[in-house]
Amino acid sequence: MSEVRLDEIGDWSEKKLDIVDKYIEAYSTIMKKQSFIKEFHYIDAFAGAGLHISKSSGKIISGSPLNALNVKHPFDRYHFIDNDVAKTDFLKQKVGKNEKVRVYTGDCNKILPNEIFPLIKYEEYKRALCFLDPYGLHLNWEVMHAAGQSRTIEIFLNFPLMDINRNVLRNNPEKVDKIQIERMNAFWGDESWRNISYKTQQGLFDTYEEKTVHFSLIEAFRKRLNEVAGFAYVPKPIPMRNTKDGIIYYLFFASPSKTGEKIAKYIFTK
C-alpha cells in the first residue's frame, strides 16, 4: 500500500463538512421513509483518504465518506472516487469489507457519467446525493449537467472561487494563460463566463475590458445550474470564508426536490 498524506483543512472546510453531514443525515432519513424508493445512493466524487487533519486543532477528523457511512439510516450503496491511489488504498482500508461500498481510483469526470449516474434511473425509483468537492477547477460541466438532467440526483458543489480569481479572472484578460481559460471553459461548459466577468469600458482613446465583482458570476452560475443543467431548485449558495474573512469558495446546493431545497436552506441559515 502506498503511503498516504492526510490533507490539512481549515475551519471553513470543517464548517462545510458539518453542513453536508447534517444534510446527509436528513436525506437518508427521508429516503428511508419513502416506500416507493427502491435504492438511494451516496456519491463522493473527491473522497480523499476519508480522514483529515484540522489546521486549528491538529486533531484527525472524519471526512464526508466515513461520516456518510455512519448515518442512522444507511444508504443502499456508496460510491467513493479519488484519482490518488494512495488515498483510495487508505480509504479502502478504513471502509473495510462492506458490500455496499465501492471505491474507485480515477477521474470522476469519466467515472460519474459513465459508470455511476447510469445506475440511478428515475423510472427505477432510484435516487442519489452527490458531493462534488473539487480542490479547484477540476470538475467538468458535463458532470453537473448530467446530474441535473437525471431528475434523480441532488448535489452539493464547491464553486472554487479562489482558483478562478487567482488563475482566470485577471484584471487584464489578455494576460490569462490559455490553459487556465480551457480549465474555466471545461468547468463552466462554454465561454459565456467571459461576458459576465468583464464589462467593456470606454477609455480616453479606446475601449477596454474591466473585471466585474464576483457576485455577478456566482448568480449567473446559480441560474446556469437551474436553467441549463435542469435542477429545479438551486438556492443561493453560502460563502465559505477563511480566518481573514476572505471568500475561499461558495457551497452550492442543487436538487430536483422542493423538500431538499427547504432542508438545505435551513441548514445554510443555521
Protein Blocks (a to p, Z undefined) as FASTA:
>chain_A
ZZdddddddfklmmmmmmmmmmmmmmmmmmmmmmklmbdcdddfblonopacdfklopac
ddfklmmmmgfbdcfbdcdddfbfklmmmmmmmnopafkbccdeddfklmmmmmmmmmmc
fklopacddddddfblcbcfklmmmmmmnopaccdddddfklmmmmmmgfblmlpcfklm
mmmmmmnopaklmmmmpccdddfkbccdddddfklmmmmmmmmmmmmnopabdcdddddd
dfkopafbdcddddfbfklmmmmmmmmmZZ
